[in-house]
Amino acid sequence: MESANPSDINQGKAVVLAGDYLNKLTGDLIERECRKRIDEGCRQLVVDFSRTEIVNSVGISILLGVIDTAANAGATVVFSEVNEHTAELFDMLGVSRHALVNPN
Amino acid sequence: MSESKHKLIHTFGALAELGNEVANKSSFQETIKTSLHLVLGSLGIMRGGVARYSRFNHEFNMVAIRGLGEDFPLSLSLCYEDERQFLANGLEPMEIEQAKVLPFFQVYDKSFERAKLALMVPLVIRDETVGAVFLVQKATGEPYSSYDREIICAMGRHIGVAVAQRNLLAELERRADENRKLYDEMRTTYADTVKAFAAAIDRKDKYTEGHSVRVGKYCEIIAAELGWHVEEVEGAAVAGYLHDVGKLTVERRIINAPYRINAKESAELNKHPGVGYEILMPIHHPYTDVPLAAKYHHERLDGRGYPDGLYDREIPYIAKVVNLADSFDAMTTDRPYKRRRPAGEVFEDLQRNSGKQFAPEIVSALFRGMLQEVSGEVADKKFRRLLGREYMEAENIGSILQGALSGAPTITPINLMSTDN
């Protein structure tokens, strides 16, 4: 996971870049980063999946947690640059019902 | 790829990961935290928690929790009826709506409602409730299907096994701790008994009062100086304390004779090593060589000792240690027919008899221990307490010891006292 470029944090919008494999190791870091952005006042959180090939069950749970945290803070979540396989998974598990999913 | 196939692959991936997680050596907290992630992520469940059941306190204690709200109780008390129902239910997920009749649900009804719980899965492993999984609705908003329930049940079994393993480990640790305490108490009792015996032996001989205790302490010093393991050092001390236990059967008038005893009396006295062995042998000592030390502490390397006239390598090593400690104490304390000898003379005697009566490296160990104290290398004044300040401050004692040690064997034998534990 790479932290967002400061230029991407403006007007209450933050971008967090997910790594190539969203699992237990990287998931905790992403969740912490997202919570930090929301605590800082971000109202639209964009998680960039352009480099992400696989999201496993731990990854799904973490993303649902991010959505929950954002919803409680009145923020919205966008999953951008999501590959076809992951987008299908998000649809199947209901993730896309709670966050905007933008395929790549 | 069809949705059902995609779902199947995703779910099986989660099950495989869960199996790995439970089998690997992560911390319990970490395992449960990841397990919860895997349950939530496999079926797209927004929030949930895993609790461990304490059968002592009759309560569920939350181990991992995600999104259930800050006011969700971290400990949930159960009553007998709850426990009975959970056991009867097994691992089958229970709908919260249907389970509301249970006392447990009635107590925590408000908390469960606020958290929007949908399912609760009692973790029942080998007819024992070990924990529970709490789940809210799926992110899709759809009700849990029978397929979902089967997956949850399978995952619950994995988590239950992890919790049961943890409980077993905690129980083993508790028992091990209990055993350790019992063992320590037994050791203390044993040590106290040995000291009481030593005092009883010493009481019989008014001229050599404190001899067994001193020999025990010299043995301890020598064994430590020889680099023995801490338990072997303890064993050496015990061997010293008990080496003269056989004297309990020797007539007091022979032991206390204020003259050189005659041959007949000497023969009677010389039976004490064998008698000591017979007394000590039936006792289960933590250190197996204690009876041998009593039996052979009057043997000499040159074969001129008693009772069996053994030679060097035939003599148990611990008996050689006791032999030196015993002789050293005899030389450095007043006897009915002889005053104690000055330090220089004692050292000279020990050196002269090194290789004949005494093992050279054991003599060196005793000298090293004394020299360290004389030169101030060690703060603990053990020799001063045993021999008296005046004796230890005799002129040139340090240089005599240094001289005796130059050219002395430096071999440090190890592992020469066998222990039972």
Interface residues (C-beta under 8 A of the other chain):
Chain A: K24 G27 N56 S57 V58 G59 I60 S61 I62 L64 G65 I67 D68 E88 L89 M92 L93 G94 V95 R97 H98
Chain B: M1 E3 H6 K7 H10 G13 A14 E17 T34 L36 H37 L38 L40 G41 S42 L43 G44 I45 M46 R47 R66 G67 K138 A139 T140 G141 E142
